[in-house]
Amino acid sequence: MALYRRIVTYVRMHGGWYTLRRGWQMLSQRLLRSYDRVWQQERTPQPELDMQRAHQPEGGLISIAVPVYNTNPVYLRELAESLSRQTYAQWEAVLYDGCSTNADTVAALDAIRDVRIRVIHGTENAGISGNTNLAIAACRGAYIALCDHDDTLAPDALWHIAEVIADGAPDMIYTDEDKLTEDGRLHIDPHDKPDFCPDNLRSGNYVCHLMALRREVLERAGGLRPVCDGSQDHDLALRVSEMTDRIVHIPRILYHWRRLTTSMSQKNLDRCLAAAARAVQEHMARIGYPGKCTVEDGVLRLRYDVDESLNVRTILVSDADRYAFMNREAASAEEDVLLFLDESVTGLTEDFIRELLMYAQRRDVGAVTPMLTDQRGRVTHAGFALRKGRAVCRNEGLPWHAGGWHGLNRTSHNVAAVSAACFMIRRDHFIPFETDMIDWCLALSRRGYVHVYTPHARAVCEKRELLAGACEDVHDPCYSVHHDDRGQFTHSQ
């Protein structure tokens, strides 16, 4: 019955066609091993692992903090084995057991023989945040990585983290990840993440695993907060992001997250989402952009308070001398915010301007784009990602209500560039167009601005020449495609 309700809810949110498409993808990963075969080919070969063991980065001692409570002994053994196989030599792991009542869990912990893995038996269960904080307190490394008790690390996970530490000693490091089936036999659902994107993090914990933090920053942030149990890592990542921009993403799948039907995220999804909404709303207030964050249809919905004193000018644009016209209009405008709207755009949703203004008003934002669809409600533009000289829309062709690649179609997030068909920008952030839209967006990015896509403002546009673009083969810090050949664009978490 629970599975039936989940399927009905999924169909209601994403539509029948998309549900079938996603269902086929899940079956192909499990029955045909579509991603697992790719992973087998892409994982680090043994000669390279041997090279890593022979050439150690100067990363210092890295600690791994692991909270444990009544863990399946098989998962504990597999975690310990993955730690012992690390190619980086200077590491320790602290497994803090919150007074497990399962005798097999306690026996499995006591059977660990690697001296680099220290087991601490607590006298009470302090909860996931409390147990993690106690594990952190016992760590001795200058960097501390957070790891769940039933997951595993790739053998070169700590080596690559140490390499980044040796290169620049950032405050936060995170890696790509995939999932393990419950029996550990298959790898599924790869998550190739973008470099740090603040709006992605506010819409959900895309950073997740593996996350390593400089001890000093972790202590200043105050560790994990029990009030956010269920989304405690998300809350921590948000608080750390307020303290530093020295955040490095390693675009390699180095963490394997076991997908369990008994996990907190499955059993208490509503609680996890409520904790995440609280963490994000408190974060919004702390950074000076207050508002509300609620849970709607299984995702976080942000509503920033809008500065009512801001004036918005809507500028209708035709094909004739488009960019020169926009430069002239921006130069002569006196309003605070400019909305450029191609004359072909129709069907603006209610509160369209306010939805865009929530993001455009921010001092760190460049251009803001809505979701654009065709007359049938299929996505024609939802922000651009960059890959190999092309600006691509990952969710093009999907129904407007479908989740898309890692659910991004339904949440606000950062993009590399926007379409000239419709965008909003503060007048004091506007810079003159010199060539095309993509180069203009990249020039704004180089000035420190991020671009935002929001699905909560929607309009109709089928003008194909405005919905595609070329670019130089550059890396955009917010939204580049690392591996778009894995067939994961239709994934929705």
C-alpha positions as CSV (number, residue, x, y, z in Angstrom):
1,M,0.0,0.0,0.0
2,A,2.8,2.4,0.8
3,L,4.5,1.7,-2.6
4,Y,1.1,2.3,-4.3
5,R,0.7,5.7,-2.6
6,R,4.2,6.7,-3.6
7,I,3.5,5.8,-7.2
8,V,0.2,7.7,-7.2
9,T,1.9,10.8,-5.7
10,Y,4.7,10.6,-8.2
11,V,2.3,10.4,-11.1
12,R,0.4,13.4,-9.7
13,M,3.5,15.5,-9.5
14,H,5.3,14.4,-12.7
15,G,2.7,13.0,-15.0
16,G,2.1,9.6,-16.4
17,W,4.5,9.8,-19.4
18,Y,7.4,11.0,-17.3
19,T,6.7,8.4,-14.6
20,L,6.9,5.6,-17.3
21,R,10.1,7.1,-18.6
22,R,11.7,7.3,-15.1
23,G,10.4,3.7,-14.4
24,W,12.1,2.4,-17.5
25,Q,15.4,4.2,-16.5
26,M,15.2,2.6,-13.0
27,L,14.6,-0.9,-14.5
28,S,17.4,-0.5,-17.0
29,Q,19.8,0.4,-14.2
30,R,18.8,-2.6,-12.2
31,L,18.1,-5.3,-14.8
32,L,20.3,-4.2,-17.6
33,R,23.0,-2.6,-15.4
34,S,23.1,0.4,-17.7
35,Y,25.0,2.6,-15.2
36,D,26.8,-0.1,-13.3
37,R,28.6,-1.1,-16.5
38,V,29.7,2.5,-17.1
39,W,30.9,2.7,-13.5
40,Q,32.9,-0.4,-13.9
41,Q,34.7,1.2,-16.9
42,E,35.2,4.6,-15.3
43,R,36.4,3.6,-11.9
44,T,40.0,4.2,-11.1
45,P,42.1,1.3,-12.6
46,Q,44.5,-0.6,-10.4
47,P,47.7,0.8,-11.9
48,E,46.5,4.3,-11.1
49,L,45.7,3.2,-7.5
50,D,49.2,1.8,-7.2
51,M,50.6,5.1,-8.4
52,Q,48.6,7.0,-5.8
53,R,50.0,4.8,-3.0
54,A,53.5,5.5,-4.2
55,H,52.9,9.3,-4.5
56,Q,51.2,10.7,-1.5
57,P,49.9,14.3,-1.5
58,E,50.8,16.4,1.6
59,G,47.3,16.6,2.9
60,G,48.0,15.9,6.6
61,L,45.8,13.7,8.7
62,I,42.2,13.4,7.5
63,S,39.6,12.1,9.9
64,I,36.4,10.4,9.0
65,A,33.5,10.8,11.5
66,V,30.9,8.1,11.4
67,P,27.8,7.9,13.7
68,V,26.7,4.3,14.4
69,Y,23.4,3.0,15.8
70,N,22.2,-0.6,15.3
71,T,23.8,-0.8,11.9
72,N,23.6,-4.0,9.8
73,P,27.0,-5.8,10.5
74,V,27.4,-6.5,6.8
75,Y,27.3,-2.8,6.1
76,L,29.8,-2.0,8.8
77,R,32.2,-4.6,7.5
78,E,31.9,-3.2,4.0
79,L,32.5,0.4,5.2
80,A,35.5,-0.7,7.2
81,E,36.9,-2.5,4.2
82,S,36.5,0.5,2.0
83,L,38.4,2.6,4.5
84,S,41.2,0.1,4.8
85,R,41.6,0.1,1.0
86,Q,42.2,3.9,0.8
87,T,45.3,4.8,-1.3
88,Y,46.0,7.8,0.9
89,A,47.9,6.7,4.0
90,Q,47.3,9.5,6.5
91,W,43.8,9.0,7.7
92,E,41.9,7.8,10.8
93,A,38.2,7.0,11.3
94,V,36.2,7.5,14.4
95,L,33.1,5.3,14.7
96,Y,30.9,6.5,17.5
97,D,28.3,4.0,18.6
98,G,25.3,5.6,20.2
99,C,24.7,2.7,22.6
100,S,23.4,0.2,20.0
101,T,21.0,-2.4,21.3
102,N,21.7,-4.8,18.5
103,A,24.4,-7.3,19.8
104,D,25.5,-8.1,16.2
105,T,26.3,-4.4,15.6
106,V,28.4,-4.2,18.7
107,A,30.2,-7.5,17.8
108,A,30.9,-6.2,14.3
109,L,32.4,-3.0,15.7
110,D,34.6,-4.9,18.1
111,A,35.7,-7.2,15.2
112,I,37.3,-4.3,13.3
113,R,41.1,-4.8,13.3
114,D,42.4,-1.8,11.4
115,V,44.2,0.3,14.0
116,R,43.4,3.4,12.1
117,I,39.7,2.8,12.8
118,R,38.8,3.8,16.4
119,V,35.5,2.6,17.9
120,I,33.9,4.5,20.7
121,H,31.0,2.9,22.6
122,G,28.8,5.6,23.9
123,T,26.6,5.2,27.0
124,E,23.5,6.7,25.3
125,N,22.0,7.4,21.9
126,A,22.4,11.1,21.3
127,G,20.7,11.0,17.9
128,I,22.4,11.3,14.5
129,S,23.6,14.9,15.1
130,G,24.7,14.2,18.6
131,N,26.5,11.0,17.8
132,T,28.2,12.7,14.9
133,N,29.3,15.6,17.0
134,L,30.8,13.2,19.6
135,A,32.7,11.4,16.8
136,I,34.0,14.8,15.5
137,A,35.1,15.7,19.0
138,A,37.3,12.5,19.1
139,C,38.9,13.2,15.7
140,R,42.4,14.5,15.5
141,G,42.8,15.5,11.9
142,A,42.9,19.1,10.5
143,Y,40.2,18.0,8.1
144,I,37.1,16.0,9.0
145,A,35.0,14.1,6.5
146,L,31.4,13.0,7.3
147,C,30.4,9.5,6.4
148,D,27.2,7.5,7.0
149,H,27.5,4.1,8.8
150,D,26.1,2.1,5.9
151,D,27.9,3.6,2.9
152,T,31.3,3.1,1.3
153,L,34.1,5.2,-0.1
154,A,35.9,4.7,-3.4
155,P,39.5,3.6,-2.7
156,D,41.0,6.9,-3.9
157,A,38.4,9.2,-2.2
158,L,40.8,10.4,0.5
159,W,43.7,10.6,-1.9
160,H,41.8,13.1,-4.1
161,I,40.7,15.1,-1.0
162,A,44.3,15.2,0.2
163,E,45.4,16.4,-3.2
164,V,43.0,19.3,-3.0
165,I,44.1,20.1,0.5
166,A,47.7,20.2,-0.6
167,D,46.9,22.4,-3.5
168,G,45.1,25.1,-1.7
169,A,43.7,24.1,1.7
170,P,40.1,25.1,1.1
171,D,37.5,25.2,3.9
172,M,35.0,22.8,2.4
173,I,35.4,20.0,-0.2
174,Y,32.8,17.8,-1.7
175,T,32.7,15.0,-4.3
176,D,30.3,13.4,-6.7
177,E,28.5,10.3,-5.6
178,D,26.3,7.4,-6.8
179,K,24.1,4.9,-5.0
180,L,24.5,1.2,-4.1
181,T,21.6,-1.1,-4.2
182,E,20.7,-2.5,-0.7
183,D,22.6,-5.7,-1.4
184,G,25.6,-3.7,-2.6
185,R,25.8,-5.5,-5.9
186,L,24.9,-2.6,-8.3
187,H,25.8,1.0,-8.6
188,I,22.9,3.2,-9.7
189,D,21.9,6.9,-9.9
190,P,25.1,8.8,-10.4
191,H,25.1,12.4,-9.2
192,D,27.6,14.5,-11.2
193,K,27.4,17.7,-9.3
194,P,28.1,21.3,-10.4
195,D,30.8,23.4,-8.7
196,F,29.4,25.4,-5.7
197,C,26.0,26.8,-6.5
198,P,24.4,28.7,-3.6
199,D,20.8,28.6,-5.0
200,N,21.0,24.8,-5.7
201,L,22.0,24.3,-2.0
202,R,19.1,26.4,-0.8
203,S,16.7,24.2,-2.9
204,G,18.1,21.0,-1.6
205,N,21.3,19.3,-0.3
206,Y,23.0,18.6,-3.6
207,V,26.5,18.8,-1.8
208,C,25.6,15.7,0.4
209,H,28.5,13.1,0.2
210,L,31.4,13.1,0.5
211,M,31.8,16.4,2.4
212,A,35.1,17.2,4.1
213,L,35.5,20.4,6.3
214,R,38.5,22.2,7.8
215,R,38.3,21.5,11.5
216,E,38.5,25.2,12.4
217,V,35.6,26.0,10.2
218,L,33.5,23.1,11.4
219,E,34.1,24.2,15.0
220,R,33.2,27.8,14.2
221,A,30.0,26.7,12.6
222,G,29.1,24.8,15.8
223,G,28.9,21.3,14.4
224,L,25.7,19.6,13.6
225,R,22.4,20.8,15.1
226,P,20.0,18.2,16.5
227,V,17.1,20.5,15.8
228,C,17.7,19.7,12.1
229,D,18.1,15.9,12.4
230,G,17.1,14.4,9.1
231,S,18.7,17.3,7.2
232,Q,21.6,17.9,9.5
233,D,24.3,17.8,6.8
234,H,22.2,20.2,4.7
235,D,22.0,22.7,7.6
236,L,25.7,22.4,8.2
237,A,26.6,23.0,4.6
238,L,24.4,26.1,4.5
239,R,26.0,27.5,7.6
240,V,29.5,26.8,6.4
241,S,28.7,28.5,3.0
242,E,27.9,31.7,5.0
243,M,31.4,31.7,6.4
244,T,33.5,31.1,3.4
245,D,33.7,30.9,-0.4
246,R,36.7,28.6,-0.3
247,I,34.6,25.6,-1.4
248,V,36.0,23.1,-3.8
249,H,34.1,20.4,-5.8
250,I,35.9,17.3,-7.0
251,P,34.1,16.1,-10.1
252,R,34.7,12.4,-9.4
253,I,32.3,9.8,-8.0
254,L,34.1,8.9,-4.8
255,Y,31.2,8.0,-2.5
256,H,28.7,5.2,-2.7
257,W,25.5,5.9,-0.8
258,R,23.6,2.7,0.0
259,R,19.9,3.0,-0.9
260,L,17.9,1.4,1.9
261,T,14.2,1.2,2.3
262,T,14.7,1.5,6.1
263,S,16.7,4.7,5.9
264,M,15.6,7.9,7.5
265,S,15.0,9.6,4.2
266,Q,12.5,6.9,3.2
267,K,10.8,6.3,6.5
268,N,10.6,9.9,7.6
269,L,10.7,11.9,4.4
270,D,8.2,14.6,5.7
271,R,10.4,15.1,8.8
272,C,13.5,15.4,6.7
273,L,11.9,18.0,4.4
274,A,10.5,20.0,7.3
275,A,14.0,20.1,8.9
276,A,15.5,21.2,5.5
277,A,12.9,23.9,5.2
278,R,13.7,25.2,8.6
279,A,17.4,25.2,7.9
280,V,17.0,27.1,4.6
281,Q,14.6,29.7,6.1
282,E,17.0,30.4,9.0
283,H,19.8,30.6,6.5
284,M,17.9,33.1,4.3
285,A,17.4,35.3,7.4
286,R,21.1,35.1,8.3
287,I,22.4,36.2,4.9
288,G,20.1,39.2,4.7
289,Y,17.5,37.8,2.3
290,P,14.6,36.9,4.6
291,G,11.5,35.1,3.5
292,K,9.8,31.7,3.9
293,C,10.8,28.2,2.8
294,T,8.0,25.6,2.7
295,V,7.6,22.1,1.4
296,E,5.4,21.8,-1.6
297,D,4.9,18.6,-3.6
298,G,8.0,17.1,-2.1
299,V,10.4,19.9,-2.8
300,L,11.5,23.1,-1.1
301,R,9.8,26.2,-2.2
302,L,11.5,29.5,-1.4
303,R,9.7,32.8,-1.2
304,Y,12.0,35.8,-0.6
305,D,10.5,39.0,0.8
306,V,10.4,41.5,-2.0
307,D,11.6,45.1,-1.7
308,E,8.4,46.9,-2.6
309,S,10.3,50.1,-3.3
310,L,11.9,48.6,-6.4
311,N,10.5,49.7,-9.8
312,V,10.4,47.3,-12.7
313,R,10.5,48.3,-16.4
314,T,9.3,45.8,-19.0
315,I,11.1,46.1,-22.3
316,L,9.6,44.3,-25.3
317,V,12.2,43.2,-27.8
318,S,12.0,42.3,-31.5
319,D,14.5,40.6,-33.8
320,A,15.7,43.8,-35.3
321,D,19.1,44.7,-34.0
322,R,18.3,42.9,-30.7
323,Y,21.4,43.4,-28.6
324,A,22.0,47.0,-29.6
325,F,18.4,47.8,-28.8
326,M,18.7,46.3,-25.4
327,N,21.9,48.3,-24.7
328,R,20.1,51.5,-25.6
329,E,17.0,50.7,-23.5
330,A,19.1,49.8,-20.5
331,A,21.2,53.0,-20.8
332,S,18.2,55.2,-20.9
333,A,16.2,53.4,-18.2
334,E,15.7,54.9,-14.8
335,E,13.9,52.0,-13.1
336,D,15.7,49.8,-10.6
337,V,15.0,46.5,-12.4
338,L,14.7,45.6,-16.1
339,L,12.6,42.8,-17.6
340,F,13.6,42.0,-21.2
341,L,10.7,40.2,-22.9
342,D,10.7,39.0,-26.5
343,E,7.5,40.1,-28.3
344,S,6.8,36.4,-29.1
345,V,6.5,35.4,-25.4
346,T,3.0,34.9,-24.1
347,G,1.0,33.2,-21.3
348,L,2.8,34.7,-18.4
349,T,1.8,33.0,-15.1
350,E,0.3,34.8,-12.2
351,D,2.9,36.7,-10.1
352,F,5.4,36.3,-13.0
353,I,7.2,39.5,-12.3
354,R,7.3,39.1,-8.5
355,E,8.7,35.6,-8.8
356,L,11.6,36.9,-11.0
357,L,12.1,39.9,-8.8
358,M,12.6,37.8,-5.7
359,Y,15.9,36.7,-7.1
360,A,16.8,39.7,-9.3
361,Q,16.7,42.1,-6.3
362,R,19.6,40.3,-4.7
363,R,23.1,41.9,-4.8
364,D,24.7,38.6,-5.9
365,V,22.4,37.8,-8.8
366,G,22.9,38.6,-12.5
367,A,20.2,37.4,-14.8
368,V,17.0,35.6,-13.7
369,T,15.1,33.4,-16.2
370,P,11.7,31.8,-15.9
371,M,10.7,28.4,-17.3
372,L,9.7,28.7,-21.0
373,T,7.5,26.1,-22.7
374,D,5.8,25.5,-25.9
375,Q,2.0,25.5,-26.3
376,R,1.8,21.9,-25.2
377,G,3.6,22.6,-21.9
378,R,6.9,21.1,-22.9
379,V,10.0,22.8,-21.7
380,T,11.8,24.9,-24.4
381,H,14.2,26.7,-22.0
382,A,15.1,26.3,-18.3
383,G,18.5,27.9,-18.2
384,F,21.6,26.8,-20.0
385,A,24.4,24.4,-19.0
386,L,27.7,24.5,-20.8
387,R,29.4,21.6,-22.5
388,K,32.0,21.3,-25.3
389,G,31.2,24.6,-27.0
390,R,27.4,24.4,-26.6
391,A,24.9,25.9,-24.3
392,V,22.3,23.2,-23.6
393,C,19.1,23.0,-21.7
394,R,19.2,19.7,-19.8
395,N,15.4,19.4,-19.4
396,E,14.3,20.5,-22.8
397,G,11.3,18.6,-24.1
398,L,10.1,17.5,-20.7
399,P,6.6,18.3,-19.4
400,W,6.7,21.5,-17.4
401,H,5.7,19.7,-14.1
402,A,8.3,16.9,-14.5
403,G,11.3,16.8,-12.1
404,G,14.0,16.3,-14.7
405,W,17.7,15.9,-14.1
406,H,18.0,15.4,-10.3
407,G,14.7,17.2,-9.8
408,L,16.1,20.6,-10.9
409,N,13.2,21.3,-13.2
410,R,11.0,21.9,-10.2
411,T,13.3,23.9,-8.0
412,S,15.1,27.3,-8.3
413,H,18.8,26.9,-9.0
414,N,21.9,28.5,-10.6
415,V,22.5,28.2,-14.4
416,A,25.4,29.1,-16.6
417,A,23.4,31.3,-18.9
418,V,19.9,32.4,-19.8
419,S,18.0,32.9,-23.0
420,A,17.5,36.3,-24.7
421,A,13.8,35.5,-24.9
422,C,13.1,36.5,-21.3
423,F,15.2,37.6,-18.4
424,M,15.2,40.1,-15.5
425,I,18.2,42.0,-14.1
426,R,19.0,44.9,-11.8
427,R,19.8,48.0,-13.9
428,D,23.0,48.5,-11.8
429,H,24.1,45.0,-12.7
430,F,23.5,45.3,-16.4
431,I,26.5,45.5,-18.7
432,P,26.4,46.2,-22.4
433,F,26.2,43.4,-24.9
434,E,29.3,43.0,-27.0
435,T,28.5,39.8,-28.9
436,D,25.8,37.3,-27.9
437,M,23.7,36.3,-24.9
438,I,26.0,33.4,-23.7
439,D,29.1,35.6,-23.7
440,W,27.2,38.3,-21.9
441,C,26.1,35.9,-19.2
442,L,29.7,34.6,-18.8
443,A,31.0,38.1,-18.5
444,L,28.6,38.7,-15.6
445,S,29.7,35.5,-14.0
446,R,33.3,36.7,-14.1
447,R,32.2,39.8,-12.2
448,G,30.9,37.5,-9.4
449,Y,27.2,37.3,-10.2
450,V,25.2,34.1,-10.4
451,H,22.3,33.5,-12.7
452,V,19.1,31.9,-11.4
453,Y,16.4,29.8,-13.0
454,T,13.0,29.6,-11.3
455,P,10.2,27.3,-12.4
456,H,7.6,29.2,-10.4
457,A,7.5,31.9,-13.2
458,R,6.4,30.4,-16.5
459,A,5.7,31.6,-20.0
460,V,5.3,30.3,-23.5
461,C,8.0,30.8,-26.1
462,E,8.7,28.6,-29.2
463,K,11.2,30.9,-31.0
464,R,13.9,28.3,-31.6
465,E,16.7,30.8,-32.5
466,L,16.5,32.3,-29.0
467,L,16.4,28.9,-27.2
468,A,19.8,27.6,-28.2
469,G,23.3,28.9,-28.2
470,A,27.0,28.3,-28.8
471,C,29.8,29.3,-26.5
472,E,33.6,28.9,-26.2
473,D,34.7,25.7,-24.6
474,V,34.9,27.2,-21.1
475,H,34.2,25.9,-17.6
476,D,31.4,27.8,-15.8
477,P,31.7,27.6,-12.0
478,C,28.0,27.1,-11.4
479,Y,26.5,24.8,-14.0
480,S,28.8,22.9,-16.4
481,V,27.9,19.4,-17.6
482,H,30.6,16.9,-16.6
483,H,29.1,13.6,-17.8
484,D,26.0,14.1,-19.9
485,D,26.6,10.8,-21.7
486,R,25.2,8.6,-18.9
487,G,21.6,9.1,-19.8
488,Q,20.8,10.7,-16.4
489,F,19.0,13.8,-17.6
490,T,15.6,12.5,-16.7
491,H,16.5,11.5,-13.2
492,S,14.3,12.9,-10.3
493,Q,15.1,12.3,-6.7
